[in-house]
């Protein structure tokens, strides 16, 4: 099959999504893509077997636009992967830390390393992509410049790591979803997760009533988010993660009750919980 053994991700080689792909599917060939839409298209068109997509970060919350893209993608969630985001300061080989005057990184990495940068008198400048900034530094060889990115980026672009784990807080984690063209509904572990999107019927207290089935049946809902459809203030879709498998009796009963109060319900995937979810 075309695309077999290839996993697509958004960003340059060395991006954190690339690191997540390597860890979740070691041995697969990474395929960098410019946008999330291109990642999804690569899988739908058969150029890649799987997609690695970030959905939320423990510090910054939901990844913009991703919840809107998932239901329309035609893809299915096969696994989740939690990646601890470790930030490294890198520069040209032979450069000393005290020679670094400014660094470039994706906008979200700079405030996470604010204490380190302030302590060392280093100015931070936003870049569109941290791995891309590493590639550019390797190409331009600008003296006195550093990049904040993953150690994977340093190894790919021949840069030297001057400091590791410089983030202010040690809990920053991104949750990724591994997605493919065909669902895998097997029970592949003791702890399973189910993700779905739905729209409630236009009746009073529909959302309250729809959620009641999860409470009365003892189903733990770990995430519930709403977002507008097509820019409308009246058309709202909800994204939810629950613990359990649709074949579990309590989950089956809760979903049956949910269907009664919804005009649309689509299960995006059933998959094993990442062990780090419960740490």
N, C-alpha and C positions, 0 to 999 in steps of 0.2 A: 504494500500500500504506500502511495506517495505520502511523504511526511512522517513515515514510521520512524520512531527513535529521535524525533525532533521536538523540542519544547520551546515555545515562543514566549517572549516577555517584552515588556515596554522598557526602553532605555538603551543605553550603550552597553557593550561588553564591560563587565566589572560593576554594573549597577547592583543595588541590593536585591532587585528582582532576579538578576542573574545568579547571585549567591544563593537565594532561596531555591531556584531551579536546580542548582548543583546539589544542594543538600537533600531536597525532596525527591529528586529523580537523578541520582548519580549515574553517569554513563550515557545519559541522553545528550544529544547535540543541541546547544543553545542557539536560538534564533532571535537576535535583537530586532525590535520593531519601534517605529517612531511614536506610535500612539496606541492606546488601549484598543481602539477600533481595528488597527492593523493586526494586533495580536489575535483578536477574535476572527478576523478574516483569514488569517494564515491557517487556523485550525479548520474553519468551515470549508476552505478551498482545498484542504488536504496537503498544504505545504508543511504543516506541523501536526503532530499527533496530539499534543497537549498545549494548554495555555497556563501560564503562571500569572495570576492577577492579584494585586494587593487590594484588600477591601477596607481595612481599618488599621489605625495605629494607636497604641496605648496612650500616646501623648497628644496627638492631633486629631483623633477621632476618625470619622469616615473619610475614605478617599473620594475626592470629588468625582461625580458623574458615574462612578462604577456601578452603583445600585440601579441606575437607569439603564445601563448597558446590559447587565446580566440577563434580565428577562427577555430582552430582544435578541440576545446572542444566538439562541438555539443550542447552546452548549449546556453541559451538565456538570455539576460539581462532583468530583471524584475523591478529593482529599482536601484537608486544610493543613497549612504549615505555618508554625509560629517562628519567626526569625528575630532573634535578639539583634538589634541594630548597634553594631560596634563601629565607632568612628575613629579613623586613623588619619593622622597628619602626614602627608607625604610630599616629597619634592625630588628634584634632580639628584642623582647619585653624587655623593661627596658633599652635599649641602649640610650645614650644621643648623640645629634648631634656632640658635641665636641670630642666624642670618635671615630668617624668615620675617618679612615685614608685613606681608598680606597673604591671605588665602582666599581661594574661590571654592564655592560649594553650593549645592542646592539650598534654596532659601530655608528649608526646614531644618537643615543641619547646623546652621550658624548659631541660632539661639540655644541649641542643645549643647554647644561647646563654648558658651559665652565666658564661663569662669576661666577655662584654660586660655582662651585667646586674650582675655583681659590681663591675666597674670603675666603672660609673655609679651604683652604689648603688640599683639598682632591684629591688624584690621581685617574684617571679613567682608567679602564682596559676593553678591548673589550670582549664581550661574544657573543656566537652564537645567543642567544635569551634572551631578558630581563626577560620574564616570567620564562624561564628555569633557569636563574640565581637566581631568587627569590625562586624557588623550591629547588635549590641546597643549598642556604644559610639556608633555613629552615631545610634541612636535615643535613648539616655539622655543623651548629651553630658556624661558624667561628667568633671569637670576633673581633670587630673593623672593620668589613666589612659591607658595605651597597650595595644596589641595586637601580638602577634607572629603574622604570617601572610604570605601571598603578596602581592606587589605588585598582583596581579589583584584581590584582596579590597579593597585600598585604593582602587583606581579604581572598583570597583563601588559601594562604600558612601561615597564622597566623603571619605575620610580622607587625611591628608597623611603621606607617608613621611618619617620623621626619620632613619632609618639603614638602610642596605642591606647584605645579605650579612654578617649579624652572627653567623652560626654559627661555632662554635669550629673546626670542621674543614671543609675544602672538598670532601670526597668524598661527602657524604651524598646518596644516590641511591635513588629508589624505582622498582621495576620494575612496570609495569602491563601487563595483558593486555587487548586489544580483542577482544570476543567477540560473536558473532552467532548467529542461528538456524540458518544453513546453513553447512556446512564449505566451505573453499576449499583444495583439495588441489593447486593448481597450483604449479609450481616458479617462485617469484617473485624469484629472486636466486641468487647463487653460494653464499651461506651460509644454509642453512635449519635450523630447529629443529623438533623433534617433542616433544610433551608427552603423557604417558600416565599412567594409574593402573593398578595391578595388585594382585592378591592371590596369594601363593604357595600351592602345594599343601601339604598337611600331611604332608610327608616330610622326613627328616633332611637338613639342609644345603640346603634348597630355594632359599633366597635366594642363597647362595654359588654354586650351580649356575646359577641364572637369570642372575646377573650375569656369569658366565663368558663367555657368548656375546658380550657387548659388548667385553670385553677381547680375546678371540681374533680378533674381526673388526675391531678397530681403530676402534670407535665411541666417541667421547668423551662420557661422561655428565657433564653439568655440575651436575646436582642430583639427589639421591636423599633423600627424606624419608619417614618413616613416621608414621602416626597411627592411633589406635585408632578402631574403628567401633562406634557405638552404645554407647560407654562400656565396651566389653568389653576385658579384658586379653589375650584370646586371639585376637580377630579384628583383624588389622592390615592396613591398606592402605598401599601405597607410591605416592608421587608422584615422577615422574622427568622430567627434561629431557635430551634428547640432541641432539648436533649431527648434522644430516643429514636426508634425506627418506626415507620408507618405501620409495620406489622405488629408492634407492641399494642396490646389491648387498650391501654390508656391513651396512647397516641392516636390510635384508630378512632376511638370515641371522640376525642377532642377535635380531630380533623373533620369528622362527620358533623359535629355541631358547628364548626367554623363554616363549612360549606353552606349550611342553612342560612347564614347571615351574610354571605358574600355573593357578589355578582361575577367574581373571577378569582380563581385560586390555581396557582401553578407551582408545583414542587420543582425546585431547581436542582436538588440532589440530596442523597442520603449517604453519609460517609463517616469513617471513624474519627472520633475526637482526637486532636493532637494531644499527646501526653502532657505537654506544657500548659494546656488549658486549665488543668486542675492543680497546678503547682502553687 
